[in-house]
Amino acid sequence: MSDKKPTPILRDVGGVECPICKKRTYSRGGIHPQCAMVQADEPRRLKLAAEKREIAENKQAIIAKPLDPKRSRPR
């Protein structure tokens, strides 16, 4: 019996580089399904972040705005 292990045959089996994560993918579209979801969600994520930033800026503007003494009545 031989103790020698067979040498692996290394060959390029195909696949392309995913444009999102830069790892090899074997899917038909050339992009991993999870990376495609990240790519599809990116515009929505940016829109939500912009809306959140706008709300925070509006809150800061309201807080920084001085009260009008004529309009505020003591109770």
Backbone torsions as a table, in degrees:
resi	resn	phi	psi	omega
1	MET	NA	142.5	-177.2
2	SER	-97.3	137.2	176.4
3	ASP	-90.0	-3.0	-176.3
4	LYS	-79.5	129.2	179.5
5	LYS	-86.6	149.5	178.9
6	PRO	-70.6	145.0	178.7
7	THR	-79.0	136.4	-179.8
8	PRO	-71.4	146.5	177.3
9	ILE	-92.6	110.1	-179.5
10	LEU	-94.2	122.2	177.1
11	ARG	-147.7	156.8	179.2
12	ASP	-77.3	112.7	-176.4
13	VAL	-89.4	3.0	179.0
14	GLY	103.8	-159.9	-176.9
15	GLY	89.4	151.4	179.2
16	VAL	-122.4	168.9	-179.9
17	GLU	-83.8	130.2	178.0
18	CYS	-69.0	130.6	-177.9
19	PRO	-70.3	-16.5	-178.1
20	ILE	-89.1	-56.8	-174.1
21	CYS	-100.8	-5.6	177.9
22	LYS	63.1	23.6	175.1
23	LYS	-106.2	160.7	-178.4
24	ARG	-69.4	136.1	178.3
25	THR	-129.2	150.2	-179.3
26	TYR	-115.4	10.1	-179.1
27	SER	-76.8	161.0	-176.5
28	ARG	-64.0	-38.9	-177.4
29	GLY	-77.5	-10.0	-179.7
30	GLY	80.3	17.2	-180.0
31	ILE	-145.3	141.2	178.0
32	HIS	-65.9	147.1	178.4
33	PRO	-58.9	-40.2	-179.6
34	GLN	-69.2	-32.6	177.1
35	CYS	-71.1	-34.6	177.1
36	ALA	-64.4	-37.2	177.6
37	MET	-65.9	-41.7	178.4
38	VAL	-62.0	-42.9	-179.6
39	GLN	-65.1	-39.2	-179.8
40	ALA	-71.4	-32.6	-178.0
41	ASP	-82.5	-12.3	-175.5
42	GLU	-59.0	-48.0	179.3
43	PRO	-61.8	-38.4	179.4
44	ARG	-65.7	-41.3	179.8
45	ARG	-64.2	-42.0	179.3
46	LEU	-65.9	-38.3	178.9
47	LYS	-64.8	-44.5	179.3
48	LEU	-64.2	-38.8	178.8
49	ALA	-65.4	-38.7	178.9
50	ALA	-66.7	-41.1	178.2
51	GLU	-64.1	-42.1	179.7
52	LYS	-64.0	-41.3	178.4
53	ARG	-64.2	-40.5	179.4
54	GLU	-64.4	-41.4	178.3
55	ILE	-63.4	-42.6	179.6
56	ALA	-64.4	-39.8	178.3
57	GLU	-65.6	-39.5	178.4
58	ASN	-64.3	-40.1	178.3
59	LYS	-63.4	-41.9	178.9
60	GLN	-63.9	-38.1	179.8
61	ALA	-67.3	-38.0	179.6
62	ILE	-68.8	-41.3	-179.8
63	ILE	-67.3	-40.2	-176.8
64	ALA	-75.8	-18.5	-177.5
65	LYS	-71.9	125.8	-179.8
66	PRO	-73.0	150.3	179.2
67	LEU	-75.6	144.2	177.6
68	ASP	-82.2	120.2	-176.8
69	PRO	-65.0	-26.9	-179.6
70	LYS	-72.9	-32.6	-176.1
71	ARG	-85.9	-25.9	-178.6
72	SER	-87.1	127.5	-179.3
73	ARG	-109.4	136.2	174.2
74	PRO	-73.5	145.5	-178.2
75	ARG	-105.6	NA	NA
